[in-house]
Amino acid sequence: MKVRPIPPLATARAFQCHEMFFSTTDLKGIILSGNDVFVRVSGFSREELYGRPHNIIRHPDMPRAAFALLWSNLKQGLPFAGYVKNMAKDGAYYWVFVVAVPASDGRYLSVRFKPSSPLLGQVEALYRQMLAAENAALANGGKEAEAVAAGLAVATAALESLHFASFDQLAHTALNLEIKARDAQLRAEGTRLFPAALQGARASGPAPTCMRSASRPTTRSTGCSGSSTGLSTSTGACRKSRPRCWASPRISGCTP
């Protein structure tokens, strides 16, 4: 795992809920472009970022298995969504929720925003367990691939305890929760992302439906509090719209 030889700080890098990061890379993860938010929050200049691997902002708290899942999806032409803890140039950290997709021009596009749902704290605890398993594998003489496998084993056990059928299904749930939490926070702050005329059109338009996922069955599970992962959830179904929608679980600490 390649991490910059800079001691991580316990200081969080500040940015706002409404801000969005955009960046593109080539198929090997080399940064090709990035917006002003990415440049400012990372602390690097464009000259320092462009042409460098995206792991220039990798934080040592991130488990290898999380990035293995990301690259596995992208190389199959599939999107990835999940939580990532990054490290700025000065060692400060910042959490983002990442949606990465293959672009039609042979690049990868990554869009990131500030996570604000209670799920973040639970994922952070899971990442610590995954990283501990990976480091234990390395300490026992294992190679990087074995460390990744150890981290994936911990993540898979957590997935099963939550009654999710796949990592992609969990990612869709997290994305749904984060968008709802972000919208609620922006409304509470009175932040307007659209011009007044467009805002009025949005308000009078049809209500948004829940996320559609025709290939993923509706999941229903009982509470999982007290699991060894520290995660807890129960899932309902959203059946009011067609085609059939896949519902978000109620993560421990969430309000409906």
Summary of the structure (lengths in Angstrom):
residues: 256
radius of gyration: 18.9
end to end distance: 39.2
largest distance: 62.2
contacts: 744
relative contact order: 0.13
helix: 38%
strand: 18%
